[in-house]
Amino acid sequence: MMRRASVATLTFACALFVEGPLEGLRAGQDHQQAAEPSRELWVNPMDLETRDLFRGQADGPSPPAENGTFEFVKKDTSGRSPGYDVRDAAGVVWSVKLGPEAQSEVVSSRLLWAIGFHQPPTSYVSSWTLRGSPEAGPQSGGRFRPEVDEWKAVADWKWDEFPHAATAANAGLLVALMMINNWDLKDSNNKLIERSQRTPPRLHLVRDLGASLGSNEQAKWVRWTQLRISQGTKNDVQGFEESGFIDGIEDGYVKFSYSGPNKPLVSRLTPAHVRWTSQLMARLSDKQWQDAFRAGGYPPEDAARYIAKFKAKIAQGLALP
């Protein structure tokens, strides 16, 4: 019976993937003409229930060593979080992100990868040492991502203009980003990966997911301009717990609790899109959820609070008419 239920769930999930504009998957639509979207954006995770969310994406070098020593290559001055490029004893260069985004990025990347969206290998190293830099010495926890050819970004892509913008897979990705409370949907986080010796040879993915796992509704005033800028928090379990997810349905479209960049993108999503992503998330076991947060260095008590909120979101998504 469990096997039949699993097959039925998978069949229903595949049936929801219909090529067409984002507004095409309206509730009650006939899904018989189903087609798998391009593997450049999403691959059906047939092994979802057995994926190792502590190890994560294994298509890359071995994870960096905890308490290891790394040689300074250069300082990363781009983005909002401090970081370095460093080299390990095996000669692998790693992009290291420090600050609050390090943990939330690793967990968010694990969850997107678990449900079939492409993600580069990432690891959270809670304690490590930097050598060969003015800032040499013990360092705080950081997100480590390998700078290797098979995961090197060659260009950015725009949400509304890339080849898969009008696919249901893209809609499912946007729903997943709403679930992790990613409030930074700017195009510069979207990366095109080219790898001639792999299949598929091109990947479209969302990277730098650190602006997640916090509040998606916080706003602030910039006093010197008198402008109100919407900006959430990151790596903030209380903010995540207190944030909304779905505010309702209007004219057949889901209204999300989101006020960040590219807000019109998430105004085109339907209950069918949300149910599909929720069904994928619902297939994760308690152990997989715990492993994902353990990989991000979260204490068990914080992980439990995050997981409870995720399960509440999944239930809300599955209950949509």
N, C-alpha and C positions, 0 to 999 in steps of 0.2 A: 504493500500500500504506500509506503514511504517513497519507493522508487517511482510508482505511477504518479504520485503527487509532484515529485521533482520534475518528471518529464512534462507534466501538464503545465507547471509553472514556466519551464523553459520554452515550451511551445507558445504560450501566451505572450511571453516576453518578446520572442522573435517576431510574432505576428504584429506587434505594435510598431516595429521598425519599418515604416513605409516611407519611401523616398518622396519628397515633396516639400513645399514651403512649410515653415514652422507652424503657420496657422492651419495647415492641412489636417492635422490629427485632432479633429473635433470629437467630442464625446459622442458615441453612438455611430461613428463612421465605420464602414465596412472595411476590414483589414485583410481581406482574403488575398489581395494583390501585394503580398509582403515581399520585400527585397532587403537583403543584408546591405547596410551602408558600407562605404569604402573602408577597407582595413587601415587606411592611412589615419583615420580618426578613432576608430573603435573596433575591437575584436571581441566577438562573443566569448565570454569567460566560461567555457564549458567546465573548467576545473575550479570555479569560484569557491566552492565549499572546502577545497583542500589547499587553497593558496596560503602561503606562509607570510602573514602580515608582520611578523617580527623581522624576518630577513628582507622582505619586500622584493622589488625588481632585481633579479639576479643576472640580468644581461649586462654585465660589466665586470670590472675588477673586484677582487675580494674587498669586503668592507674595511674601512680604516680601523686601526687598532685603538682600543680604549687605552688611555694613559700613554699613548704613543708620542714620539717626538717627530716633528715635521719641519722641514727646511722652508724658510721664507722664500717666496718667488716674487710676489708683488702685493701691494695693498690694494684692496678693492674700494674705490671711492664712488662707485655708481650705486644708485638705489638709496633707500632710507636706512638700511641696516649696515653696520660696519662689517668688514670681512677681509679675508686674505685669499690669495692663491698660494698653496703650499705643496711641497713634494714629499712623498713618503719614502721609506727605505727601498721600496721596489721601483722607484722612479715615476710612480703615478702622480700626476698633478691633480689636486683637489681644489674646488672652489668652496671656501668656508664662509658661511654666514653666521654672524653672532647676533646676540640680542634676542628679544622675545619671539621673533619670527622663526627662529631655528627649529623649535619644537613643533609649532603648529604646522610648519611646512612639511616636515617629515610625516606626520600623521595624515595630513590632507592628501599628500601624494600617495601614501599607502592605500587610502580609501578609494581614490580615483582609479588606481591601478587594479585594485581588487575587482571592480565592476567592469573592467575591460578597456578603460581609456589609457592611452599611452602615457607613461611617465618615466623619466630617467631614474637611474639608481640614486637613492639618497640614504644617508645614515646620520643619526644623531650621536655625537661623541661628547659625553658629559665632561670629560677631563682629558686635556692634552697639553703638550708643550710646544711652543714655537721657538725655533732657533734661527739665528742669523738675521735678526731684525732689531731695531731700537726698542720694539715692544716685546722682545724675547722673554720667555719665561712661561710659567703656567698660565693657561687660558681657561676662560669659562666655556660652557657647553656650546657647541656649534653644529650647524648643518653642513655635512660634507657631501659634495656632488662631484663625481669624477669628470675631468676635462679630457675626454677621450674622443677619437674621431667618430665612433658610431653614435655618439650622443651630442655632437657639436651642432649648435644652431647656426643656420646659414642665413636666415631672414626672419622677420616678424610677419604675422598675418593678421588681417582685420576681421572682426567678427562677421561683418556684413558682406565681405568681399571674397573670402577664401573659397576654394572649390566646394566645400561641404557645408557652406553657410545655410543652405536651404534644406538640409537633411534632418530627419528625426534624431539621428545620432547627436547632432549639435544641440538639439533641444534637450536631450537627455543629459548632456554635459552641463548645460546651463542650470538645469534642475539640481544636479549634484553640487554645483558651486553654491547654489542657494542653501543647500543642506549643511554645508560646512561653514556657512556664513562668510564666504569670501566676498568682501565688499570692494574689491579692487579689480573690476573687470576691464581694465584698460588694455588696448591692443598690444602694448609693448611687452606684456607677459605671455603673449602667444608666440610660440616658436615653431619654425619649420626645420625639421631635421632631415638631412640627406645622408644616406649610407648605401653606397653602391653595391656592397657585397651582402646585403640583408634583404629580407622580404617581410613587409613591403619596403621598397627603397626610400620612400618618403613618409615622414610622420608629421602630423599636425597635433600639437599638444599645448596645454597651458602649464607654464612653469612659474616658479617663484610664488608659491601659494601661501606665503607666510601671513598675509593679511586675512587670516581665517581663525576659526575657533574662538571668536570673541563676540562682541556686540556688533550687529549690523545696522543699528539705528541711531547711534550717537551722532550728534551734530555739534559744531563749534563755531564761534564767531572769530573772524580774523579782524582784530580791532582796527588796524591801520588802513584797512580797505572797506570796512563795514560790510563785508560779504559773509554770508552764512555758508559754510562748507560742510557738506555731509561727509563724515568719516567715522568708521567704526573703530572698535578696538581689536586687538589681536592677542591670542594666547591668554584669554581672560575667561575663566570658567564661569564666573558669576554673570558676566555679560552675555555669554553664550546661553546660559540657562534662562535668562530674563528676556532674551530676544524673541520676537515672533518669527513665524515661518510663512504661513499662508493666512492672509487677512480675509480671504473670501474669493468668490468667483463673480466676474462681471462680463456680461455678453459672451459667455463661453470661455473666457480666459481667466487664468489664475492670477490673483493679486498677491504678490509676495511682499514681505516686510523687507524691502531693499530700497536704498536711496543713494547708491554709489554711481560710479561712471557707467555709461552705456545702459542706463535704466530701461530705455525702450526695448532692449533685447529681451528682457525677462517679462515684458508685458504681452508677448506673443505666445506664451506657453499655455498649454491646455491641461485639463485634468488627466488626459491620457498620457501625456509626457511625464507628469508627476508620478502617476501610478507605476509607469514602467521603471523609472529610476528607484522608486520606493521598493518595488518588488526585488530588484537586484540587491539593494542594501539589506533587505529582510533575509536574504539567504546567508548572510554572515553569521557565524556562530559566536557565542559569548567569548570563546577563547580567541577567535580572530579579532574581535573588537579589543579585547584586553591586550593582545599582542601588538596591535597597531599603536596603542597608547604607550605600551612599554617600550616600543621602538623609539618613540619620541621623548622618552625620559620622564614621563609623567608619573607621579606617585599614584598608587592604587585608588586612594580616596578621590582624587581629581578625575582619574579615568572613569570611575563609576558614575560620577556626576555627568560627565560628557556623554557617556554611553546611554544613560537614562534619557537625556534630552534627545539624542539621535533616535532612539527607539520611539519616543513620542512623536517626532517629526515623521518617521516612517509610517506610524499608525495613522497620522493625519493625512498623509499622502495616499495611503491605501484606501482610506474611507471616502475619498472624493467621488462624487457621483459620475 
